[in-house]
């Protein structure tokens, strides 16, 4: 766990929510919410959450580019959403 992260039981966070949110927003603190010692969720700053979303979008874009390049190399054609729906009766 990084230096700016810690864990708190959900029951403790209920009484300290405003402080935990402020610690995330202004101090970069990551707080993992636990129940019976198991991590269930995290409170992080907006900047941290948005950075994670940007990273995920970039990774998915990279995977899509790779798939398209592979399809171009092999001559495979894309499958439309309508075809998928028909095949799986969605």
VMD Tcl script that builds the backbone (N, CA, C; Angstrom):
set m [mol new atoms 270]
animate dup $m
set s [atomselect $m all]
$s set {name element resname resid chain x y z} {
  {N N UNK 1 A 0.858 -1.173 0.000}
  {CA C UNK 1 A 0.000 0.000 0.000}
  {C C UNK 1 A 0.903 1.235 0.000}
  {N N UNK 2 A 0.537 2.233 -0.800}
  {CA C UNK 2 A 1.375 3.426 -0.893}
  {C C UNK 2 A 1.289 4.249 0.392}
  {N N UNK 3 A 2.219 5.193 0.512}
  {CA C UNK 3 A 2.270 6.025 1.717}
  {C C UNK 3 A 1.014 6.867 1.899}
  {N N UNK 4 A 0.357 7.234 0.794}
  {CA C UNK 4 A -0.821 8.093 0.914}
  {C C UNK 4 A -2.118 7.290 0.880}
  {N N UNK 5 A -2.059 6.023 1.276}
  {CA C UNK 5 A -3.256 5.184 1.303}
  {C C UNK 5 A -3.393 4.520 2.669}
  {N N UNK 6 A -4.632 4.338 3.065}
  {CA C UNK 6 A -4.884 3.563 4.271}
  {C C UNK 6 A -6.263 2.922 4.171}
  {N N UNK 7 A -6.562 2.064 5.110}
  {CA C UNK 7 A -7.831 1.345 5.126}
  {C C UNK 7 A -8.628 1.733 6.353}
  {N N UNK 8 A -9.936 1.807 6.171}
  {CA C UNK 8 A -10.845 2.066 7.282}
  {C C UNK 8 A -12.086 1.207 7.132}
  {N N UNK 9 A -12.562 0.644 8.226}
  {CA C UNK 9 A -13.840 -0.061 8.162}
  {C C UNK 9 A -14.965 0.926 7.807}
  {N N UNK 10 A -15.928 0.459 7.052}
  {CA C UNK 10 A -17.043 1.315 6.655}
  {C C UNK 10 A -17.708 1.942 7.873}
  {N N UNK 11 A -17.822 1.201 8.944}
  {CA C UNK 11 A -18.473 1.738 10.142}
  {C C UNK 11 A -17.734 2.957 10.685}
  {N N UNK 12 A -16.407 2.983 10.567}
  {CA C UNK 12 A -15.630 4.143 11.018}
  {C C UNK 12 A -15.786 5.329 10.065}
  {N N UNK 13 A -15.894 5.032 8.780}
  {CA C UNK 13 A -16.010 6.101 7.785}
  {C C UNK 13 A -17.332 6.848 7.942}
  {N N UNK 14 A -18.365 6.170 8.335}
  {CA C UNK 14 A -19.671 6.827 8.518}
  {C C UNK 14 A -19.558 8.053 9.416}
  {N N UNK 15 A -18.792 7.924 10.462}
  {CA C UNK 15 A -18.655 9.020 11.421}
  {C C UNK 15 A -17.648 10.081 10.970}
  {N N UNK 16 A -16.814 9.757 9.973}
  {CA C UNK 16 A -15.733 10.661 9.561}
  {C C UNK 16 A -15.771 10.984 8.081}
  {N N UNK 17 A -16.918 10.819 7.432}
  {CA C UNK 17 A -16.978 10.943 5.977}
  {C C UNK 17 A -16.450 12.281 5.475}
  {N N UNK 18 A -16.861 13.366 6.091}
  {CA C UNK 18 A -16.400 14.685 5.635}
  {C C UNK 18 A -14.879 14.779 5.707}
  {N N UNK 19 A -14.275 14.276 6.767}
  {CA C UNK 19 A -12.820 14.310 6.901}
  {C C UNK 19 A -12.139 13.434 5.853}
  {N N UNK 20 A -12.696 12.251 5.611}
  {CA C UNK 20 A -12.109 11.332 4.635}
  {C C UNK 20 A -12.175 11.944 3.236}
  {N N UNK 21 A -13.305 12.564 2.902}
  {CA C UNK 21 A -13.444 13.209 1.594}
  {C C UNK 21 A -12.470 14.379 1.466}
  {N N UNK 22 A -12.354 15.187 2.498}
  {CA C UNK 22 A -11.393 16.297 2.464}
  {C C UNK 22 A -9.964 15.802 2.315}
  {N N UNK 23 A -9.629 14.724 3.013}
  {CA C UNK 23 A -8.282 14.155 2.896}
  {C C UNK 23 A -8.005 13.706 1.459}
  {N N UNK 24 A -9.021 13.169 0.800}
  {CA C UNK 24 A -8.860 12.749 -0.596}
  {C C UNK 24 A -8.750 13.957 -1.512}
  {N N UNK 25 A -9.667 14.898 -1.351}
  {CA C UNK 25 A -9.733 16.045 -2.255}
  {C C UNK 25 A -8.534 16.967 -2.136}
  {N N UNK 26 A -8.095 17.221 -0.926}
  {CA C UNK 26 A -7.050 18.228 -0.719}
  {C C UNK 26 A -5.683 17.654 -0.374}
  {N N UNK 27 A -5.654 16.395 0.061}
  {CA C UNK 27 A -4.379 15.809 0.466}
  {C C UNK 27 A -3.943 14.622 -0.373}
  {N N UNK 28 A -4.775 14.238 -1.336}
  {CA C UNK 28 A -4.414 13.108 -2.178}
  {C C UNK 28 A -4.488 11.764 -1.476}
  {N N UNK 29 A -5.115 11.728 -0.316}
  {CA C UNK 29 A -5.228 10.490 0.473}
  {C C UNK 29 A -6.166 9.505 -0.224}
  {N N UNK 30 A -5.759 8.259 -0.303}
  {CA C UNK 30 A -6.615 7.181 -0.789}
  {C C UNK 30 A -7.066 6.395 0.429}
  {N N UNK 31 A -8.375 6.271 0.590}
  {CA C UNK 31 A -8.923 5.508 1.712}
  {C C UNK 31 A -9.702 4.322 1.171}
  {N N UNK 32 A -9.227 3.129 1.491}
  {CA C UNK 32 A -9.935 1.911 1.117}
  {C C UNK 32 A -10.963 1.606 2.195}
  {N N UNK 33 A -12.203 1.427 1.781}
  {CA C UNK 33 A -13.273 1.090 2.714}
  {C C UNK 33 A -13.345 -0.427 2.829}
  {N N UNK 34 A -13.347 -0.910 4.062}
  {CA C UNK 34 A -13.328 -2.356 4.281}
  {C C UNK 34 A -14.549 -2.812 5.075}
  {N N UNK 35 A -14.858 -4.068 4.889}
  {CA C UNK 35 A -15.859 -4.746 5.715}
  {C C UNK 35 A -15.270 -6.107 6.051}
  {N N UNK 36 A -15.182 -6.390 7.317}
  {CA C UNK 36 A -14.572 -7.633 7.800}
  {C C UNK 36 A -13.166 -7.820 7.233}
  {N N UNK 37 A -12.430 -6.706 7.130}
  {CA C UNK 37 A -11.051 -6.752 6.669}
  {C C UNK 37 A -10.873 -6.850 5.166}
  {N N UNK 38 A -11.961 -6.870 4.420}
  {CA C UNK 38 A -11.886 -6.999 2.961}
  {C C UNK 38 A -12.186 -5.662 2.291}
  {N N UNK 39 A -11.335 -5.240 1.384}
  {CA C UNK 39 A -11.549 -3.991 0.660}
  {C C UNK 39 A -12.780 -4.096 -0.247}
  {N N UNK 40 A -13.636 -3.089 -0.138}
  {CA C UNK 40 A -14.850 -3.068 -0.951}
  {C C UNK 40 A -14.892 -1.897 -1.923}
  {N N UNK 41 A -14.316 -0.775 -1.543}
  {CA C UNK 41 A -14.372 0.437 -2.356}
  {C C UNK 41 A -13.242 1.352 -1.908}
  {N N UNK 42 A -13.119 2.481 -2.613}
  {CA C UNK 42 A -12.090 3.447 -2.241}
  {C C UNK 42 A -12.623 4.854 -2.428}
  {N N UNK 43 A -12.164 5.742 -1.581}
  {CA C UNK 43 A -12.438 7.164 -1.736}
  {C C UNK 43 A -11.131 7.794 -2.194}
  {N N UNK 44 A -11.183 8.408 -3.384}
  {CA C UNK 44 A -10.005 9.034 -3.978}
  {C C UNK 44 A -10.382 10.420 -4.483}
  {N N UNK 45 A -9.392 11.225 -4.798}
  {CA C UNK 45 A -9.661 12.543 -5.355}
  {C C UNK 45 A -10.225 12.416 -6.763}
  {N N UNK 46 A -10.892 13.462 -7.203}
  {CA C UNK 46 A -11.406 13.498 -8.571}
  {C C UNK 46 A -10.257 13.348 -9.553}
  {N N UNK 47 A -9.134 13.997 -9.279}
  {CA C UNK 47 A -7.982 13.912 -10.170}
  {C C UNK 47 A -7.512 12.473 -10.330}
  {N N UNK 48 A -7.473 11.736 -9.234}
  {CA C UNK 48 A -7.052 10.332 -9.289}
  {C C UNK 48 A -8.036 9.504 -10.097}
  {N N UNK 49 A -9.321 9.686 -9.863}
  {CA C UNK 49 A -10.340 8.932 -10.590}
  {C C UNK 49 A -10.306 9.261 -12.080}
  {N N UNK 50 A -10.181 10.544 -12.414}
  {CA C UNK 50 A -10.144 10.942 -13.824}
  {C C UNK 50 A -8.883 10.438 -14.515}
  {N N UNK 51 A -7.770 10.422 -13.800}
  {CA C UNK 51 A -6.535 9.879 -14.373}
  {C C UNK 51 A -6.696 8.389 -14.668}
  {N N UNK 52 A -7.352 7.665 -13.780}
  {CA C UNK 52 A -7.596 6.235 -13.998}
  {C C UNK 52 A -8.500 6.034 -15.212}
  {N N UNK 53 A -9.508 6.874 -15.363}
  {CA C UNK 53 A -10.400 6.778 -16.523}
  {C C UNK 53 A -9.640 7.061 -17.820}
  {N N UNK 54 A -8.786 8.087 -17.819}
  {CA C UNK 54 A -7.994 8.401 -19.014}
  {C C UNK 54 A -7.072 7.246 -19.380}
  {N N UNK 55 A -6.438 6.655 -18.381}
  {CA C UNK 55 A -5.547 5.525 -18.617}
  {C C UNK 55 A -6.326 4.361 -19.220}
  {N N UNK 56 A -7.487 4.051 -18.636}
  {CA C UNK 56 A -8.300 2.949 -19.143}
  {C C UNK 56 A -8.743 3.218 -20.580}
  {N N UNK 57 A -9.182 4.442 -20.870}
  {CA C UNK 57 A -9.587 4.792 -22.231}
  {C C UNK 57 A -8.424 4.613 -23.206}
  {N N UNK 58 A -7.231 5.041 -22.805}
  {CA C UNK 58 A -6.054 4.901 -23.673}
  {C C UNK 58 A -5.740 3.433 -23.922}
  {N N UNK 59 A -5.827 2.607 -22.880}
  {CA C UNK 59 A -5.551 1.179 -23.039}
  {C C UNK 59 A -6.563 0.525 -23.963}
  {N N UNK 60 A -7.842 0.862 -23.790}
  {CA C UNK 60 A -8.878 0.285 -24.658}
  {C C UNK 60 A -8.697 0.744 -26.097}
  {N N UNK 61 A -8.317 2.005 -26.285}
  {CA C UNK 61 A -8.040 2.503 -27.631}
  {C C UNK 61 A -6.885 1.756 -28.277}
  {N N UNK 62 A -5.850 1.510 -27.485}
  {CA C UNK 62 A -4.688 0.764 -27.979}
  {C C UNK 62 A -5.097 -0.651 -28.385}
  {N N UNK 63 A -5.901 -1.319 -27.551}
  {CA C UNK 63 A -6.364 -2.670 -27.876}
  {C C UNK 63 A -7.222 -2.675 -29.137}
  {N N UNK 64 A -8.070 -1.655 -29.295}
  {CA C UNK 64 A -8.904 -1.561 -30.494}
  {C C UNK 64 A -8.035 -1.357 -31.733}
  {N N UNK 65 A -7.020 -0.510 -31.631}
  {CA C UNK 65 A -6.106 -0.291 -32.755}
  {C C UNK 65 A -5.390 -1.585 -33.134}
  {N N UNK 66 A -4.951 -2.338 -32.130}
  {CA C UNK 66 A -4.283 -3.614 -32.398}
  {C C UNK 66 A -5.225 -4.598 -33.085}
  {N N UNK 67 A -6.464 -4.663 -32.616}
  {CA C UNK 67 A -7.443 -5.582 -33.214}
  {C C UNK 67 A -7.725 -5.196 -34.654}
  {N N UNK 68 A -7.872 -3.902 -34.914}
  {CA C UNK 68 A -8.124 -3.439 -36.273}
  {C C UNK 68 A -6.933 -3.742 -37.184}
  {N N UNK 69 A -5.724 -3.549 -36.696}
  {CA C UNK 69 A -4.533 -3.856 -37.482}
  {C C UNK 69 A -4.469 -5.351 -37.799}
  {N N UNK 70 A -4.800 -6.177 -36.825}
  {CA C UNK 70 A -4.805 -7.630 -37.043}
  {C C UNK 70 A -5.858 -8.012 -38.070}
  {N N UNK 71 A -7.017 -7.400 -38.003}
  {CA C UNK 71 A -8.072 -7.680 -38.981}
  {C C UNK 71 A -7.632 -7.257 -40.381}
  {N N UNK 72 A -6.955 -6.148 -40.476}
  {CA C UNK 72 A -6.455 -5.675 -41.771}
  {C C UNK 72 A -5.424 -6.648 -42.327}
  {N N UNK 73 A -4.527 -7.139 -41.469}
  {CA C UNK 73 A -3.498 -8.098 -41.904}
  {C C UNK 73 A -4.105 -9.402 -42.391}
  {N N UNK 74 A -5.139 -9.886 -41.698}
  {CA C UNK 74 A -5.701 -11.203 -42.019}
  {C C UNK 74 A -6.856 -11.128 -43.007}
  {N N UNK 75 A -7.331 -9.917 -43.284}
  {CA C UNK 75 A -8.464 -9.782 -44.209}
  {C C UNK 75 A -9.801 -10.075 -43.559}
  {N N UNK 76 A -9.790 -10.215 -42.253}
  {CA C UNK 76 A -11.038 -10.479 -41.524}
  {C C UNK 76 A -11.911 -9.231 -41.563}
  {N N UNK 77 A -13.231 -9.433 -41.633}
  {CA C UNK 77 A -14.120 -8.282 -41.675}
  {C C UNK 77 A -14.740 -8.048 -40.307}
  {N N UNK 78 A -15.043 -6.791 -39.995}
  {CA C UNK 78 A -15.692 -6.495 -38.713}
  {C C UNK 78 A -17.100 -7.087 -38.667}
  {N N UNK 79 A -17.559 -7.367 -37.469}
  {CA C UNK 79 A -18.918 -7.859 -37.258}
  {C C UNK 79 A -19.731 -6.703 -36.702}
  {N N UNK 80 A -20.862 -6.432 -37.322}
  {CA C UNK 80 A -21.688 -5.312 -36.870}
  {C C UNK 80 A -22.433 -5.673 -35.587}
  {N N UNK 81 A -22.852 -4.660 -34.869}
  {CA C UNK 81 A -23.638 -4.874 -33.657}
  {C C UNK 81 A -24.936 -5.598 -33.983}
  {N N UNK 82 A -25.546 -5.265 -35.107}
  {CA C UNK 82 A -26.779 -5.953 -35.513}
  {C C UNK 82 A -26.550 -7.439 -35.717}
  {N N UNK 83 A -25.399 -7.802 -36.303}
  {CA C UNK 83 A -25.092 -9.220 -36.497}
  {C C UNK 83 A -24.922 -9.930 -35.154}
  {N N UNK 84 A -24.271 -9.291 -34.219}
  {CA C UNK 84 A -24.088 -9.863 -32.882}
  {C C UNK 84 A -25.440 -10.053 -32.214}
  {N N UNK 85 A -26.283 -9.038 -32.294}
  {CA C UNK 85 A -27.613 -9.138 -31.684}
  {C C UNK 85 A -28.412 -10.287 -32.280}
  {N N UNK 86 A -28.358 -10.426 -33.611}
  {CA C UNK 86 A -29.089 -11.521 -34.260}
  {C C UNK 86 A -28.551 -12.876 -33.811}
  {N N UNK 87 A -27.221 -12.987 -33.803}
  {CA C UNK 87 A -26.623 -14.288 -33.461}
  {C C UNK 87 A -26.955 -14.701 -32.030}
  {N N UNK 88 A -26.973 -13.744 -31.129}
  {CA C UNK 88 A -27.212 -14.072 -29.716}
  {C C UNK 88 A -28.631 -13.736 -29.281}
  {N N UNK 89 A -29.491 -13.436 -30.227}
  {CA C UNK 89 A -30.886 -13.054 -29.975}
  {C C UNK 89 A -31.013 -12.048 -28.820}
  {N N UNK 90 A -30.346 -10.938 -29.008}
  {CA C UNK 90 A -30.386 -9.859 -28.002}
  {C C UNK 90 A -31.381 -8.807 -28.406}
}
mol reanalyze $m
mol bondsrecalc $m
mol representation Tube
mol addrep $m
